[in-house]
Amino acid sequence: MPRPTEFVLTLSCRDTKGIVHAVSGLLFQAGCNIIDSQQYGDVLSSDATGLFFLRVHFEAPPHLADVATLQPLFRHLSEQFGMDARLHSLARKPRVMLMVSKHGHCLNDLLFRWRSGQLNVDIPAIVSNHPDYADLAASYGIDFHHLPLATGSGAEAKRAQEKQVEALVDAQQIDLVVLARYMQILSSEFCQFLRGRAINIHHSFLPSFKGAKPYYQAHERGVKLIGATAHYVTAELDEGPIIEQDVERVDHTLSPEDFTAVGRDVECVVLARAVRWHVEHRVLLNGKKTVVFR
């Protein structure tokens, strides 16, 4: 478990000389000890953004071991380089809300990882448009919020339901919303509300196999690789910045049910990685892409 004196600084700015020297020098002068540091300059590819990214995990002396105390130390540096700099205390567990519909494999997996200490977060709430997982939530001692949506609900009804979710996010001071197979198309207003703090998971057949039972469709077409993609939520359906992807090989000996089982396993692993990297402050946005410091 992280000590109360451990922090992570993440930043992005235009790539220029002296950034690492300035940050490490400031930390040294403040009596901090750098535990781990990773950096990346997006300057070489044809579509490079020209941005520099840095993640520094450090330990502060006891008299500085508070975000409010440390932040003023970086103010001048942030202004000098035009940084988008963020400071995180590792002693504070991010608060995560899980959203789910009818398929509970990702929900189950995340709850197990949380209970077993693999995810250093708090999970104060589970939200669903169906009542199916109320008992599961109760078994973990987590509040379950059933916010139903009738089949064929119009935009007005969906937006009203989303506003209930937004109220929960605010009331519970949620840092991250995880769509653990929450099968509803979100409004642009809701996506904007959750910008940068919502992660979704989907199979990697999109857009080849849309609609119901994509793994059955994949089986019919003789697909050889099954994959999953975890990404940030944006108003463009399933096109947000990608955090993690993975694949598993399948073949002709497997049934459609086997395809589905393999696919769900990949979904669980990919989503869990994305959530863990996000809450460990390892993911930085780089335009339509991400930089992930593993």
C-alpha positions in Angstrom: 0.0 0.0 0.0 1.3 3.5 -0.8 2.5 5.6 2.1 0.9 8.9 3.0 4.0 10.7 1.7 3.8 9.2 -1.8 2.6 11.3 -4.7 2.4 11.2 -8.5 3.0 14.2 -10.7 1.7 14.0 -14.3 2.2 16.7 -16.9 2.0 17.5 -20.6 3.3 20.6 -22.5 5.1 21.6 -25.7 8.3 19.6 -26.0 11.3 21.7 -25.3 14.7 21.5 -23.5 15.0 21.5 -19.8 11.7 20.1 -18.6 13.0 17.0 -16.8 15.9 19.0 -15.3 13.5 21.7 -14.0 11.1 19.2 -12.5 13.7 16.9 -10.9 15.6 20.0 -9.6 12.5 21.4 -8.0 11.8 18.1 -6.3 15.4 17.9 -5.1 15.3 21.4 -3.6 12.0 20.5 -1.8 13.6 17.5 -0.2 11.6 15.0 -2.3 12.9 11.6 -3.4 12.0 10.4 -6.9 10.9 6.7 -6.8 10.1 6.3 -10.5 10.0 8.5 -13.6 8.8 8.0 -17.1 8.7 10.4 -20.1 7.7 10.6 -23.7 8.1 13.2 -26.4 5.6 12.9 -29.3 7.8 14.5 -31.9 9.0 11.8 -34.4 5.9 10.5 -36.2 4.2 12.1 -39.2 1.1 12.9 -37.0 3.1 13.9 -34.0 1.5 16.4 -31.6 4.8 18.0 -30.5 3.8 17.4 -26.8 6.0 16.1 -24.0 4.6 13.9 -21.3 6.0 13.1 -17.9 4.9 10.9 -14.9 7.0 11.2 -11.7 6.3 9.0 -8.6 8.0 10.6 -5.6 8.0 10.7 -1.8 7.7 14.1 -0.1 9.1 15.0 3.4 6.4 14.8 6.1 6.0 18.6 6.3 5.1 18.8 2.6 3.1 15.6 2.4 -0.2 17.2 1.3 -1.4 18.1 -2.2 -2.5 21.6 -1.1 1.0 22.2 0.3 2.9 20.8 -2.7 0.9 22.4 -5.5 2.2 26.0 -5.0 5.8 24.7 -5.4 5.0 23.8 -9.1 3.0 26.9 -10.0 5.9 28.9 -11.4 7.2 25.9 -13.3 3.8 25.1 -14.7 3.4 28.7 -16.0 7.0 28.8 -17.4 6.5 25.7 -19.6 2.7 26.0 -20.2 2.1 22.7 -18.5 -1.1 20.9 -17.9 0.2 19.5 -14.5 -1.7 17.4 -12.0 -0.6 16.2 -8.6 -2.1 13.1 -7.0 -1.7 11.8 -3.5 -1.4 8.0 -3.6 -2.8 7.8 -0.1 -6.2 8.9 -1.5 -8.1 6.0 -3.1 -9.9 7.1 -6.3 -13.7 6.7 -6.1 -15.1 4.5 -8.8 -18.7 4.0 -9.9 -19.5 0.9 -11.9 -22.3 0.8 -14.5 -23.7 -2.5 -15.9 -26.7 -3.8 -17.8 -27.4 -7.6 -18.3 -23.9 -9.1 -18.8 -22.0 -9.2 -15.4 -18.7 -10.7 -16.3 -16.7 -7.4 -16.2 -18.6 -6.3 -13.1 -17.8 -9.6 -11.3 -14.1 -9.3 -12.3 -13.7 -5.8 -11.2 -15.4 -6.4 -7.9 -13.1 -9.5 -7.2 -10.0 -7.5 -8.1 -11.1 -4.7 -5.8 -12.0 -7.0 -2.9 -8.7 -8.9 -3.2 -6.7 -5.7 -3.2 -5.6 -5.7 -6.8 -7.4 -2.4 -7.4 -6.6 0.3 -4.9 -9.9 2.2 -5.2 -13.2 2.8 -3.3 -16.4 1.6 -5.0 -19.3 3.4 -3.4 -22.0 2.7 -6.0 -23.1 0.4 -8.8 -25.7 1.7 -11.3 -27.8 -0.4 -13.6 -30.8 0.0 -15.9 -31.8 -3.6 -14.8 -32.3 -5.0 -11.3 -30.3 -8.3 -11.9 -27.1 -7.5 -9.9 -28.7 -6.0 -6.8 -27.9 -9.1 -4.7 -24.3 -9.1 -6.0 -23.8 -5.5 -5.0 -25.3 -6.2 -1.6 -22.9 -9.2 -1.1 -20.0 -6.7 -1.5 -21.7 -4.1 0.7 -22.0 -1.6 -2.2 -25.1 0.6 -2.8 -27.0 -0.5 -5.9 -29.0 2.1 -7.9 -31.6 0.7 -10.2 -32.3 3.4 -12.8 -34.6 1.7 -15.3 -35.1 2.6 -19.0 -38.1 1.2 -20.8 -37.4 -0.5 -24.1 -37.5 2.1 -26.9 -37.2 5.0 -24.4 -36.9 8.3 -26.2 -34.1 10.9 -25.9 -36.0 12.8 -23.2 -36.4 9.8 -21.0 -32.8 8.7 -21.5 -31.5 12.2 -20.7 -33.6 12.3 -17.5 -32.1 9.0 -16.4 -28.6 10.2 -17.2 -29.2 13.3 -15.0 -29.9 10.9 -12.1 -26.5 9.3 -12.8 -24.9 12.7 -12.9 -26.4 13.6 -9.6 -25.0 10.4 -8.1 -21.5 11.2 -9.5 -21.6 14.6 -7.9 -23.0 13.4 -4.6 -20.6 10.5 -4.3 -17.6 12.6 -5.5 -16.8 10.0 -8.2 -13.5 10.2 -9.9 -14.1 7.5 -12.5 -17.1 5.9 -14.1 -16.6 2.4 -15.6 -19.1 1.2 -18.2 -18.7 -2.5 -17.3 -20.9 -3.7 -20.2 -23.5 -0.9 -19.7 -25.4 -1.3 -22.9 -26.9 2.1 -23.5 -25.8 4.8 -26.0 -24.9 7.9 -24.1 -26.0 11.4 -25.0 -23.4 14.0 -26.0 -24.3 16.0 -22.9 -23.6 13.0 -20.7 -20.3 12.2 -22.5 -19.2 15.8 -22.0 -20.1 15.6 -18.3 -17.9 12.5 -18.0 -15.1 13.7 -20.3 -11.8 12.1 -19.3 -13.3 10.2 -16.4 -15.3 7.4 -18.0 -14.0 4.2 -19.5 -15.9 1.8 -21.8 -15.1 -1.8 -23.0 -16.3 -3.4 -26.2 -15.3 -6.3 -28.4 -12.9 -5.5 -31.2 -15.2 -6.7 -34.0 -16.7 -3.2 -34.4 -17.8 -2.1 -36.9 -17.8 -5.6 -38.6 -20.3 -7.3 -36.3 -22.8 -4.9 -34.8 -26.0 -5.7 -32.9 -26.9 -8.8 -30.9 -24.6 -11.7 -30.4 -21.4 -10.4 -32.1 -19.5 -13.5 -31.1 -22.0 -15.7 -32.9 -21.6 -13.5 -36.0 -17.8 -13.9 -35.7 -18.2 -17.7 -35.5 -20.3 -17.7 -38.7 -17.5 -15.8 -40.5 -14.7 -18.0 -39.3 -12.9 -15.3 -37.3 -9.5 -16.4 -36.0 -8.8 -13.6 -33.5 -11.1 -12.3 -30.8 -10.2 -9.0 -29.2 -11.4 -6.3 -26.9 -10.8 -2.5 -26.6 -11.0 -0.3 -23.5 -11.3 3.4 -24.3 -12.4 6.7 -22.8 -16.0 7.7 -23.5 -16.7 10.4 -26.1 -19.8 11.4 -28.0 -18.4 9.5 -31.0 -19.7 5.9 -30.3 -16.8 3.5 -29.4 -14.2 5.9 -30.9 -12.7 7.5 -27.8 -9.0 7.5 -27.1 -7.9 3.9 -26.7 -6.2 2.9 -23.4 -5.7 -0.9 -23.9 -6.4 -3.7 -26.3 -5.7 -7.5 -26.4 -6.6 -10.5 -28.5 -7.0 -14.3 -28.1 -6.7 -16.8 -31.0 -9.7 -19.0 -31.8 -10.3 -21.7 -34.4 -12.8 -23.9 -36.1 -13.0 -26.4 -33.2 -14.7 -23.9 -31.0 -18.5 -23.4 -30.7 -20.2 -20.0 -30.7 -20.5 -20.4 -27.0 -16.8 -21.0 -26.7 -16.2 -17.8 -28.8 -18.4 -15.9 -26.3 -16.5 -17.3 -23.3 -13.1 -16.4 -24.7 -14.3 -12.9 -25.7 -15.7 -12.2 -22.3 -12.4 -13.3 -20.7 -10.5 -10.8 -22.9 -13.0 -8.1 -22.1 -12.4 -8.6 -18.4 -8.6 -8.5 -18.6 -8.5 -5.5 -20.9 -11.0 -3.4 -18.9 -9.2 -4.2 -15.6 -5.9 -3.1 -17.0 -7.4 0.1 -18.3 -9.0 0.9 -15.0 -5.9 0.1 -13.0 -3.7 2.3 -15.2 -6.1 5.1 -15.0 -6.4 5.1 -11.2 -2.6 4.8 -10.9 -2.4 8.0 -13.0 -0.5 6.3 -15.8 -2.8 7.5 -18.7 -2.4 10.9 -20.3 -4.5 12.2 -23.2 -2.6 13.0 -26.4 -5.3 14.4 -28.7 -7.3 11.5 -30.0 -4.7 9.0 -28.5 -3.3 8.2 -25.1 0.2 7.9 -23.6 0.2 5.0 -21.2 3.1 4.7 -18.7 3.1 1.1 -17.6 
